[in-house]
Amino acid sequence: MTSILALFLSTSSLQAQLEIKAPEGYSRDIGQMVSMLDNLKKRLERYVSLLDQEGTDFLLDENANSPGAMIYHLAATEAYYQVYTFEGRSFNEEEKQEWGTALNLGDKARAEFKGKPIRYYLDIYDQVRAKTKELLKTKDDHWFKEMNGGVSNHWAWFHVMEHQANHMGQLAIVTKRIP
């Protein structure tokens, strides 16, 4: 009985910590999305934050992407959705130069994204997320529901979250395979 009570107490305190709650300064729905995006990002970072250079550049096979490249890809995807939802456009030529390789990955990314510590990629991701949160703070739930190129802004940011979750699964598998 004592172990069941201990399990209940530890589970209930864990659930209280994992509540989806709008941070201060955001509208309800946008804040809940920010809460979920940040929760996923923190969980994803746990897989990679302690990687050494070999782990950061590790390729599972010749068609795989390294953990560093995947983090850069997540930042690039989020940067794309910033311009898509806040400015109603795709990347311009300058932004394509900055983010294109990370957005598309593949052979070019495998050749280009290596030799930098994991912190390099995480810092880029942190900068992009900080801008996302700053921009989302300026909007309200009415804007979140607005249609933008066939999808709502809410759906677009849900997609960013979904994309992040998919790559978190990939990183879980890849980091378990690092020798």
Secondary structure, DSSP 8 states (H G I E B T S, - for coil): -HHHHHHHHHHHHHHHHT-----TTS-HHHHHHHHHHHHHHHHHHHHHTT--HHHHT--SSTT---HHHHHHHHHHHHHHHHHHHHHSS---HHHHHHHHHHHH-SHHHHHHS-SS-HHHHHHHHHHHHHHHHHHHHT--HHHHHSEETTEEHHHHHHHHHHHHHHHHHHHHHHHHH--
